[in-house]
Amino acid sequence: MSVPVFEVRDVTFRYHEVTALDGLSIVIQAGKRVTLLGANGSGKSTLLRLLDGLAFPEKGSVLFCGELLTEARLQEPEFAYQFRRRVGLVFQNPDVQLFSPTVFDEVAFGPLQLGRPKEEVRRQVAQMLEVMKLTHLKDRSPHHLSTGEKKRVTLASVLVLDPEVLLLDEPTAALDPKSASQMIDFLVGWRGGAKTVITTTHQLDIVEDIADYCYVFQTGRVVAEGEPSQVLRETALLERTNLIHVHRHVHPSGEVHSHPHVHPHRH
Amino acid sequence: MSFVERTLSNLVNGMERALYAEDLAKADGLLQRLDPRIKVIGLLSLLIVSATAHRLWVIGVVFAVAVSMAVMSRVSLAVLAKRVWVAILLFTGVIALPAPFIVPGREVMRLPLLDWGVTAQGLASACYLVARVETAATLSVLLILCTPWNHVLKALRVLKVPVVLVVTLGMTYRYILLLLQTAHDMFESRRSRMVGKLEGAERRRVAAASAGVLMSKSLQLSGEVYRAMLSRGFRGEVYVLDEFQTSTIDWIMLAVFVMLVSGGFYFGR
């Protein structure tokens, strides 16, 4: 069997007194599209930060392609270069990722830091803006963009690096239904180099479109895993992990009726 | 107007000024059409001429040139007068006011009632100070109003300003607007839940609490921004694209700037 792209072994991570990940262990094979499902505060975004080498576990270890991912390793120029070239993270809040004066500069930031020649960077950025239908916004400042446009720019700024592993933190959060749908359609149809895609979400209706496998998180632990169709059938589990809720309605006869409410399919 | 409403109004004014500057920077005017590098070098050179000239009429000519460029660049003279000329006159006027009385020299008149002597040298010093500051401020504001901020920053690279400083200035501008929006939202949400006016102590408490929350948010934001930079390969050195193209009008204006600056230095020496 090939070496997993990520191996998380018994990881514990705390924000001061709050435990975000509690003895977590998961293995992510190369080429898989994985979804981390969980309610707010279940630890899925923290795991993405650990996988991107932006935070490091208090206990346990994270391996990237069989190599230990530590702060010390990421200080080594060659390892850091290879890792940043191969792994890309799209943050949940686009404003933290849009720090450059214009959209063009933003998309160019990553390739320039990785030392690509300026002419090549200009060409790649122009191509990426074209693909993401952002060319008309290239000279705009990020604070003039809508949330949907900001999300597309953040995605473009990572995809331009053509990473092998794409980490997406709530890609459809705060988007209106049309923008969310466009984002999912783009991710489903994307034929770039990213062979492994790890997405966090609590929106069940997009899971089957974007994942072959999913993990369900609760209070920093994985409480279930499997193929989306299998996990989405576990109504009791989804209700227990706050991914679905009990829906009450009144029938014309006056009878109050309640049952778990789930939309596993997109319309 | 209550404290919260006044703060909201100031925040809105701040954002409107930023938007006015950005809209003006995109207008079809003389300075807007120029390559930012030539604009930065030309306007800064004129600024140096006005700061070093020893003849008042030379500073006056530079000021007239600045006003002409403002008109040709569609900058409202009313806006310039309100935001620059009057404000600078009040500010430097206070500094220059004692000069006519304390600078020694030939007395030209005495103040009625106070009987203080006004010297020609003192009057000249006050005029030089006000004229220099007015001219320099007008040139600086013209540069900012007629150039997108990101172009000003990139043009600074031509003057060999370190790239780290240029990038930091760019990020500061970007996040000031974001924090301005956050502060605006905070005060608006407070206003939506308020009835009546706040007392002095309560106003101070609200201001301190808001400043604290904003500081905490900005610290959290700075940490996240840094991680977002690391994630895309930042390792302490910043690399940026500098790309400008010059056209005929740029070369013509460069020649005009060279003539003006040379003349200014020659006649103003």
Interface residues (C-beta under 8 A of the other chain):
Chain A: R49 D52 G53 L54 P77 A80 Y81 R84 R85 G88 L89 F91 N93 D95 V96 Q97 L98 F99 S100 P101 T102 F104 D105 A108 F109 G110 L112 Q113 L114 G115 K118 V121 R122 D139 S141 P142 H143 S157 V158 L161
Chain B: E22 P148 W149 N150 L153 G170 M171 Y173 R174 Y175 L177 L178 Q181 L221 E224 V225 R227 A228 M229 L230 S231 R232 G233 F234 R235 V238 Y239 V240 L241 E243
